[in-house]
Amino acid sequence: MRHSCGGVLRAPTQCAESADSREREWGTEGRFGWVHEPPPPPPALVDTARVVGVATAVWFVVWAGLLVAHWAGARPLDIWFSTTLCGWVLGLMGYSVFRWQRWAARTGRRGAQSGVD
């Protein structure tokens, strides 16, 4: 494989810069050449408890809207109602697992995961 060193296309052995400096600057060498490392995702998307909490709230709002629409006689209780109910209940269960893991890590429980704070 050939790459550019100082604007001149040369073989990797003829390059003055070391492979370590290229790896720090460009990332790792992949199948199709030097691969740039992607930037980290935004912190708001990395906080899993926040994402699960927001998604659970959205499921609840849609479920409540479908329930009100049913009471008003605008639509029957169909698959959408069941789906949103399951999404809301599973979201509550998932969020409770996050809270339980965080509590166990903060109180120093023996089987607690590390790094969930």
C-alpha atoms as one frame of an Amber mdcrd trajectory, in Angstrom:
protein
   0.000   0.000   0.000   1.225   3.476  -0.781   0.376   6.697   1.038   1.356
  10.327   0.995   4.265  11.697   3.059   4.700  15.443   2.925   2.732  15.805
  -0.292   4.750  13.141  -2.156   3.367   9.669  -2.748   5.906   7.199  -1.347
   6.052   3.653  -0.080   5.473   3.332   3.695   9.106   2.305   4.293  10.373
   5.530   2.690   8.296   7.773   4.951  10.190   9.748   7.586   7.278   9.712
  10.035   6.788   6.640  12.171   3.784   4.350  12.123   2.958   5.381  15.701
   2.594   9.042  14.755   0.412   8.127  11.764  -1.747   5.921  13.985  -2.210
   8.735  16.495  -3.132  11.160  13.725  -5.195   8.930  11.430  -6.447   6.053
  13.562  -5.771   2.486  12.488  -4.863   0.945   9.156  -7.831  -0.936   7.750
  -8.486  -2.961   4.664  -8.919   0.113   2.446  -6.197   2.315   3.946  -6.004
   4.539   7.001  -9.316   4.724   8.823 -10.278   7.846  10.750 -11.738   7.234
  14.191 -15.290   8.600  14.415 -16.001  11.341  16.928 -17.632  10.264  20.190
 -21.422  10.516  20.348 -22.995  13.457  22.173 -23.250  13.011  25.972 -27.053
  13.221  25.871 -27.193  10.051  23.748 -24.673   8.182  25.878 -26.619   8.617
  29.122 -28.677   5.442  28.798 -30.935   6.118  31.771 -32.002   9.448  30.251
 -32.674   7.903  26.845 -34.746   5.079  28.386 -36.628   7.565  30.580 -37.528
   9.807  27.641 -38.557   6.850  25.464 -40.719   5.465  28.283 -42.413   8.845
  28.684 -43.112   8.982  24.938 -44.665   5.485  25.024 -46.871   6.575  27.933
 -48.017   9.782  26.205 -48.965   7.902  23.033 -50.728   5.191  25.070 -52.685
   7.811  27.035 -53.623   9.582  23.790 -54.936   6.359  22.286 -56.901   5.635
  25.472 -58.494   9.089  25.417 -59.293   8.642  21.708 -60.980   5.325  22.529
 -63.047   6.880  25.306 -64.084   9.657  22.925 -65.223   7.011  20.445 -62.753
   8.047  17.752 -60.896   4.737  17.472 -61.038   1.159  18.782 -58.469  -0.479
  21.051 -56.291  -2.086  18.395 -52.700  -3.240  17.935 -51.358   0.299  18.415
 -52.875   0.469  21.880 -51.345  -2.895  22.840 -47.966  -1.946  21.366 -47.763
   1.337  23.249 -48.867  -0.341  26.475 -46.112  -2.966  26.089 -43.556  -0.280
  25.222 -44.486   1.697  28.319 -44.402  -1.339  30.661 -41.106  -2.635  29.242
 -39.645   0.877  29.498 -40.642   1.043  33.170 -39.033  -2.339  33.769 -35.834
  -1.303  31.976 -35.647   1.995  33.829 -36.146   0.219  37.153 -33.201  -2.076
  36.297 -31.027   1.001  35.646 -32.076   2.519  38.961 -31.406  -0.767  40.777
 -27.936  -1.114  39.226 -27.079   2.483  40.082 -28.264   1.987  43.677 -26.189
  -1.204  44.007 -23.069   0.514  42.641 -23.462   3.538  44.928 -23.991   1.456
  48.055 -21.084  -0.866  47.240 -23.021  -4.103  46.862 -20.934  -7.159  46.119
 -22.472  -8.070  42.742 -22.810  -4.494  41.498 -21.494  -3.428  38.118 -18.760
  -0.840  37.953 -19.058   2.380  35.958 -22.840   2.800  36.057 -22.787   6.026
  38.057
